[in-house]
């Protein structure tokens, strides 16, 4: 998370979004998200999801591509619509809290240069 935040700061992109993406791309959480998307897709297309746990994610993908695809699309659309305004609000809060110069520490502007008459 710290590396993602540092790279996001240096690249001038959203720091909260970079940190959140490390949580979602973690290999320990990916099977849980895939299982939840599979169950959501099964409910949406009217199939009963199997409750047997599968260790192999590729086996789940090959057995039920349609429920997983539908669940991924719907959850991705819902989460992206919710995450975008939250990321904007979070970034505004972060900028106002940590990145604004303090009144006593603000740099003075250099004097304006005059044009050389020659």
Backbone as ProteinMPNN parsed JSONL, in Angstrom:
{"seq_chain_A": "XXXXXXXXXXXXXXXXXXXXXXXXXXXXXXXXXXXXXXXXXXXXXXXXXXXXXXXXXXXXXXXXXXXXXXXXXXXXXXXXXXXXXXXXXXXXXXXXXXXXXXXXXXXXXXXXXXXXXX", "coords_chain_A": {"N_chain_A": [[0.819, -1.184, 0.0], [1.95, 1.233, 0.749], [3.911, 1.592, -1.214], [2.288, 1.786, -3.482], [0.911, 4.144, -2.859], [3.03, 5.998, -2.817], [3.985, 5.86, -5.477], [1.668, 6.688, -6.784], [1.482, 9.293, -5.799], [3.825, 10.453, -6.866], [3.253, 10.168, -9.575], [1.132, 11.812, -9.768], [-1.581, 10.964, -9.554], [-4.68, 9.541, -8.372], [-4.366, 8.929, -5.038], [-5.961, 7.577, -3.014], [-7.39, 5.823, -4.71], [-5.35, 4.257, -5.771], [-4.417, 2.941, -3.478], [-6.726, 1.536, -2.731], [-6.958, -0.17, -4.914], [-4.863, -1.92, -4.469], [-5.89, -3.486, -2.472], [-7.961, -4.848, -3.777], [-6.646, -6.261, -5.727], [-5.183, -8.116, -4.458], [-3.83, -11.342, -3.984], [-4.93, -12.936, -1.989], [-7.505, -12.033, -1.571], [-8.776, -12.174, -4.02], [-9.999, -14.754, -4.765], [-12.241, -14.682, -3.061], [-13.694, -12.466, -4.003], [-14.248, -13.359, -6.611], [-15.868, -15.591, -6.057], [-18.051, -14.32, -4.814], [-18.964, -12.771, -6.964], [-19.657, -14.786, -8.741], [-21.791, -15.99, -7.341], [-23.588, -13.827, -7.231], [-24.067, -13.438, -9.983], [-25.243, -15.909, -10.582], [-27.63, -15.743, -9.156], [-28.801, -13.57, -10.467], [-29.227, -14.527, -13.096], [-30.909, -16.575, -12.615], [-30.088, -19.13, -11.838], [-29.239, -21.723, -9.516], [-26.667, -21.207, -7.278], [-23.799, -23.231, -6.795], [-22.784, -24.542, -3.692], [-20.444, -25.716, -3.073], [-17.129, -25.433, -2.025], [-14.475, -24.25, -4.013], [-11.107, -24.685, -4.609], [-9.568, -24.18, -6.753], [-9.554, -21.557, -8.846], [-9.63, -21.368, -11.592], [-11.039, -23.643, -12.294], [-13.58, -22.946, -11.419], [-14.091, -20.843, -13.178], [-14.18, -22.214, -15.613], [-16.345, -23.92, -15.248], [-18.58, -22.308, -14.84], [-18.984, -19.933, -16.7], [-20.867, -17.969, -17.579], [-22.541, -17.114, -15.291], [-20.463, -15.995, -13.758], [-19.461, -14.018, -15.444], [-21.716, -12.317, -15.742], [-22.137, -11.583, -13.044], [-19.689, -10.301, -12.527], [-19.794, -8.136, -14.304], [-22.086, -6.699, -13.388], [-21.459, -6.187, -10.654], [-19.085, -4.759, -11.017], [-20.0, -2.496, -12.409], [-21.748, -1.326, -10.515], [-20.023, -0.919, -8.303], [-18.11, 0.783, -9.453], [-19.625, 3.051, -10.054], [-20.225, 3.865, -7.484], [-17.694, 4.184, -6.352], [-16.342, 6.21, -7.738], [-17.408, 8.911, -7.102], [-16.813, 8.786, -4.368], [-14.014, 8.55, -4.36], [-13.33, 11.043, -5.457], [-14.298, 12.802, -3.456], [-12.757, 11.869, -1.3], [-10.167, 12.477, -2.226], [-10.292, 15.27, -2.392], [-10.617, 15.832, 0.328], [-8.189, 14.808, 1.318], [-6.31, 16.43, -0.025], [-7.0, 18.959, 1.012], [-6.45, 18.551, 3.664], [-3.778, 17.585, 3.935], [-2.064, 18.459, 1.84], [-2.183, 21.196, 1.361], [-0.493, 24.294, 1.624], [0.641, 25.561, 4.72], [-0.339, 28.544, 6.474], [1.751, 30.054, 7.671], [3.96, 28.884, 6.571], [4.011, 29.289, 3.908], [5.446, 29.83, 0.713], [7.123, 32.725, -0.453], [6.342, 34.689, -3.301], [8.533, 35.032, -6.08], [10.098, 38.141, -7.074], [8.607, 40.007, -9.723], [9.866, 39.786, -13.009], [11.39, 42.253, -15.013], [11.209, 43.389, -18.361], [13.998, 43.322, -20.508], [15.318, 46.28, -21.753], [16.971, 46.361, -23.969]], "CA_chain_A": [[0.0, 0.0, 0.0], [2.814, 2.403, 0.788], [4.524, 1.745, -2.535], [1.249, 2.278, -4.392], [0.653, 5.544, -2.522], [4.173, 6.792, -3.244], [3.976, 5.931, -6.94], [0.521, 7.52, -7.17], [1.826, 10.689, -5.501], [4.81, 10.898, -7.844], [2.608, 10.226, -10.89], [0.03, 12.766, -9.65], [-2.871, 10.322, -9.759], [-5.458, 9.404, -7.146], [-3.728, 8.094, -4.023], [-6.923, 6.613, -2.457], [-7.72, 4.788, -5.691], [-4.204, 3.344, -5.859], [-4.403, 2.102, -2.273], [-7.872, 0.623, -2.804], [-6.686, -1.207, -5.924], [-3.998, -2.96, -3.901], [-6.737, -4.406, -1.714], [-8.744, -5.677, -4.676], [-5.8, -7.115, -6.554], [-4.447, -8.996, -3.566], [-4.137, -12.743, -4.287], [-5.71, -13.557, -0.923], [-8.907, -11.613, -1.643], [-9.336, -12.418, -5.347], [-10.979, -15.852, -4.786], [-13.487, -14.273, -2.391], [-14.44, -11.604, -4.927], [-14.751, -14.187, -7.708], [-16.979, -16.392, -5.549], [-19.195, -13.43, -4.624], [-19.47, -12.408, -8.293], [-20.308, -15.984, -9.275], [-23.089, -16.16, -6.677], [-24.449, -12.741, -7.687], [-24.462, -13.742, -11.352], [-26.163, -17.043, -10.558], [-28.937, -15.251, -8.704], [-29.363, -12.674, -11.486], [-29.705, -15.255, -14.27], [-31.899, -17.542, -12.186], [-29.53, -20.442, -11.516], [-28.851, -21.886, -8.121], [-25.213, -21.34, -7.183], [-23.326, -24.391, -6.031], [-22.147, -24.106, -2.456], [-19.202, -26.436, -2.818], [-15.986, -24.537, -2.178], [-13.466, -24.674, -4.968], [-9.813, -24.092, -4.364], [-9.048, -23.782, -8.043], [-10.39, -20.511, -9.438], [-9.791, -21.679, -13.009], [-12.118, -24.625, -12.408], [-14.826, -22.189, -11.294], [-14.282, -20.112, -14.427], [-14.541, -23.117, -16.703], [-17.653, -24.532, -14.981], [-19.698, -21.363, -14.855], [-18.53, -18.639, -17.219], [-21.94, -16.986, -17.71], [-22.845, -16.446, -14.018], [-19.324, -15.195, -13.334], [-19.407, -12.843, -16.317], [-22.83, -11.423, -15.382], [-21.855, -11.044, -11.71], [-18.563, -9.37, -12.627], [-20.249, -6.921, -14.976], [-23.009, -5.953, -12.53], [-20.754, -5.67, -9.478], [-18.154, -3.738, -11.474], [-20.744, -1.272, -12.724], [-22.251, -0.739, -9.268], [-18.906, -0.436, -7.493], [-17.461, 1.929, -10.082], [-20.497, 4.216, -9.876], [-20.124, 4.302, -6.092], [-16.316, 4.519, -5.99], [-15.866, 7.442, -8.37], [-17.621, 10.101, -6.261], [-16.101, 8.634, -3.098], [-12.608, 8.869, -4.597], [-13.228, 12.491, -5.614], [-14.458, 13.407, -2.127], [-11.589, 11.51, -0.507], [-9.009, 13.217, -2.713], [-10.457, 16.654, -1.952], [-10.338, 15.857, 1.762], [-6.763, 14.571, 1.499], [-5.604, 17.632, -0.46], [-7.255, 20.027, 1.959], [-5.892, 18.216, 4.98], [-2.354, 17.297, 3.979], [-1.248, 19.009, 0.772], [-2.276, 22.648, 1.285], [0.559, 24.926, 2.431], [0.19, 26.244, 5.935], [-0.272, 29.987, 6.275], [3.057, 30.557, 8.07], [5.017, 28.217, 5.827], [3.833, 29.498, 2.467], [6.582, 30.468, 0.054], [6.861, 34.029, -1.05], [6.52, 34.693, -4.743], [9.71, 35.814, -6.479], [9.691, 39.4, -7.684], [8.33, 39.931, -11.164], [10.992, 40.223, -13.832], [11.087, 43.291, -15.988], [11.797, 43.104, -19.668], [15.254, 43.998, -20.816], [15.018, 47.24, -22.815], [17.853, 46.189, -25.127]], "C_chain_A": [[0.871, 1.259, 0.0], [3.477, 2.651, -0.564], [3.508, 2.288, -3.537], [0.947, 3.748, -4.125], [1.79, 6.442, -2.989], [4.206, 6.948, -4.767], [2.822, 6.801, -7.424], [0.811, 8.994, -6.911], [2.806, 11.235, -6.537], [4.209, 11.041, -9.244], [1.443, 11.207, -10.919], [-1.313, 12.164, -10.058], [-3.521, 10.121, -8.397], [-4.795, 8.42, -6.169], [-4.738, 7.123, -3.401], [-7.287, 5.503, -3.436], [-6.581, 3.788, -5.818], [-4.15, 2.411, -4.659], [-5.549, 1.094, -2.315], [-7.632, -0.486, -3.82], [-5.746, -2.272, -5.405], [-4.811, -3.947, -3.08], [-7.475, -5.356, -2.645], [-7.894, -6.601, -5.527], [-4.954, -8.068, -5.721], [-4.807, -10.449, -3.859], [-4.952, -13.449, -3.196], [-7.192, -13.19, -1.004], [-9.563, -11.924, -2.985], [-10.31, -13.592, -5.37], [-12.302, -15.485, -4.11], [-14.336, -13.391, -3.296], [-15.013, -12.419, -6.084], [-15.937, -15.033, -7.262], [-18.226, -15.535, -5.348], [-19.796, -13.024, -5.971], [-20.172, -13.584, -8.948], [-21.699, -16.156, -8.662], [-24.07, -15.061, -7.096], [-24.947, -13.011, -9.101], [-25.434, -14.897, -11.432], [-27.561, -16.607, -10.15], [-29.59, -14.409, -9.797], [-29.866, -13.414, -12.717], [-30.644, -16.39, -13.899], [-31.381, -18.954, -11.955], [-29.267, -20.509, -10.022], [-27.336, -22.058, -8.066], [-24.841, -22.575, -6.383], [-22.583, -23.875, -4.818], [-20.848, -24.842, -2.173], [-18.023, -25.494, -3.003], [-14.991, -25.102, -3.185], [-12.173, -23.931, -4.678], [-9.26, -23.525, -5.664], [-10.001, -22.786, -8.698], [-10.621, -20.789, -10.915], [-10.876, -22.727, -13.236], [-13.474, -23.932, -12.3], [-15.123, -21.435, -12.584], [-14.733, -21.029, -15.555], [-15.918, -23.751, -16.5], [-18.798, -23.567, -15.185], [-19.261, -20.011, -15.41], [-19.642, -17.578, -17.279], [-22.301, -16.34, -16.37], [-21.694, -15.552, -13.54], [-19.207, -13.921, -14.164], [-20.5, -11.838, -15.95], [-22.577, -10.786, -14.014], [-20.719, -10.045, -11.727], [-18.992, -8.056, -13.25], [-21.123, -6.071, -14.056], [-22.289, -5.382, -11.316], [-19.741, -4.609, -9.87], [-18.844, -2.426, -11.773], [-21.211, -0.576, -11.447], [-21.106, -0.155, -8.446], [-18.205, 0.755, -8.132], [-18.308, 3.186, -9.948], [-20.441, 4.746, -8.444], [-18.72, 4.796, -5.761], [-15.858, 5.843, -6.58], [-16.148, 8.687, -7.528], [-16.928, 9.999, -4.913], [-14.62, 8.964, -3.255], [-12.414, 10.376, -4.772], [-13.333, 13.208, -4.269], [-13.236, 13.125, -1.255], [-10.346, 12.274, -0.931], [-9.1, 14.68, -2.301], [-10.157, 16.79, -0.466], [-8.843, 15.728, 2.011], [-5.96, 15.813, 1.1], [-5.772, 18.751, 0.547], [-6.59, 19.786, 3.298], [-4.375, 18.15, 4.993], [-1.504, 18.021, 2.931], [-1.328, 20.517, 0.63], [-1.164, 23.253, 2.127], [-0.045, 25.639, 3.635], [0.426, 27.742, 5.761], [1.107, 30.547, 6.636], [4.192, 29.979, 7.245], [4.934, 28.453, 4.329], [5.05, 30.217, 1.896], [6.164, 31.829, -0.488], [7.118, 33.936, -2.54], [7.775, 35.489, -5.081], [9.259, 37.112, -7.137], [9.529, 39.243, -9.177], [9.515, 40.45, -11.952], [10.52, 41.315, -14.792], [11.773, 42.945, -17.293], [13.053, 43.924, -19.87], [15.01, 44.986, -21.955], [15.898, 47.085, -24.054], [17.343, 45.159, -25.99]], "O_chain_A": [[0.554, 2.236, -0.678], [3.589, 3.795, -1.003], [3.835, 3.154, -4.348], [0.748, 4.518, -5.065], [1.544, 7.534, -3.502], [4.429, 8.045, -5.278], [2.982, 7.57, -8.372], [0.432, 9.851, -7.709], [2.636, 12.351, -7.028], [4.604, 11.922, -10.007], [0.832, 11.415, -11.966], [-2.08, 12.77, -10.806], [-2.948, 10.502, -7.376], [-4.686, 7.228, -6.455], [-4.419, 5.943, -3.262], [-7.473, 4.357, -3.026], [-6.825, 2.59, -5.957], [-3.867, 1.222, -4.807], [-5.361, -0.073, -1.972], [-8.058, -1.621, -3.609], [-5.814, -3.418, -5.847], [-4.459, -5.123, -3.001], [-7.604, -6.543, -2.343], [-8.383, -7.626, -6.001], [-4.089, -8.756, -6.261], [-5.991, -10.765, -3.974], [-5.596, -14.461, -3.47], [-8.043, -13.957, -0.554], [-10.79, -11.935, -3.078], [-11.384, -13.45, -5.953], [-13.364, -15.931, -4.543], [-15.556, -13.545, -3.351], [-16.151, -12.188, -6.493], [-16.908, -15.179, -8.005], [-19.334, -15.965, -5.67], [-21.017, -12.944, -6.099], [-21.176, -13.402, -9.637], [-22.667, -16.433, -9.371], [-25.254, -15.334, -7.296], [-26.131, -12.83, -9.383], [-26.351, -14.882, -12.252], [-28.554, -17.047, -10.729], [-30.794, -14.519, -10.03], [-30.84, -12.979, -13.331], [-31.128, -17.1, -14.781], [-32.177, -19.89, -11.885], [-29.097, -19.488, -9.355], [-26.782, -22.942, -8.72], [-25.505, -22.914, -5.404], [-21.844, -22.894, -4.898], [-20.219, -24.613, -1.14], [-17.924, -24.825, -4.032], [-14.712, -26.301, -3.191], [-12.157, -22.71, -4.523], [-8.565, -22.509, -5.664], [-11.123, -23.139, -9.06], [-11.69, -20.481, -11.441], [-11.559, -22.7, -14.26], [-14.413, -24.292, -13.01], [-16.268, -21.391, -13.033], [-15.581, -20.651, -16.364], [-16.59, -24.086, -17.476], [-19.869, -23.956, -15.65], [-19.178, -19.039, -14.659], [-19.371, -16.4, -17.048], [-22.367, -15.113, -16.302], [-21.928, -14.479, -12.983], [-18.887, -12.859, -13.629], [-20.234, -10.64, -15.858], [-22.78, -9.584, -13.843], [-20.77, -9.041, -11.017], [-18.603, -6.985, -12.785], [-20.925, -4.86, -13.954], [-22.485, -4.215, -10.977], [-19.55, -3.645, -9.129], [-18.334, -1.359, -11.43], [-21.077, 0.641, -11.321], [-21.202, 0.968, -7.95], [-17.749, 1.651, -7.422], [-17.77, 4.275, -9.748], [-20.593, 5.947, -8.221], [-18.566, 5.729, -4.972], [-15.049, 6.535, -5.962], [-15.224, 9.454, -7.258], [-16.497, 11.013, -4.364], [-14.031, 9.592, -2.375], [-11.429, 10.928, -4.282], [-12.551, 14.112, -3.979], [-12.739, 14.011, -0.56], [-9.55, 12.677, -0.083], [-8.098, 15.273, -1.902], [-9.516, 17.753, -0.046], [-8.286, 16.461, 2.829], [-5.032, 16.203, 1.808], [-4.803, 19.421, 0.902], [-6.21, 20.733, 3.986], [-3.742, 18.604, 5.946], [-0.301, 18.174, 3.142], [-0.584, 21.079, -0.174], [-0.909, 22.781, 3.234], [-1.116, 26.24, 3.55], [1.292, 28.154, 4.99], [1.585, 31.449, 5.949], [5.287, 30.542, 7.229], [5.707, 27.876, 3.565], [5.61, 31.109, 2.533], [5.028, 32.043, -0.911], [7.997, 33.2, -2.989], [8.056, 36.505, -4.445], [8.163, 37.178, -7.695], [10.222, 38.451, -9.815], [10.105, 41.465, -11.582], [9.399, 41.286, -15.301], [12.807, 42.277, -17.305], [13.14, 45.077, -19.448], [14.544, 44.583, -23.021], [15.573, 47.645, -25.101], [17.946, 44.863, -27.022]]}, "name": "protein", "num_of_chains": 1, "seq": "XXXXXXXXXXXXXXXXXXXXXXXXXXXXXXXXXXXXXXXXXXXXXXXXXXXXXXXXXXXXXXXXXXXXXXXXXXXXXXXXXXXXXXXXXXXXXXXXXXXXXXXXXXXXXXXXXXXXXX"}
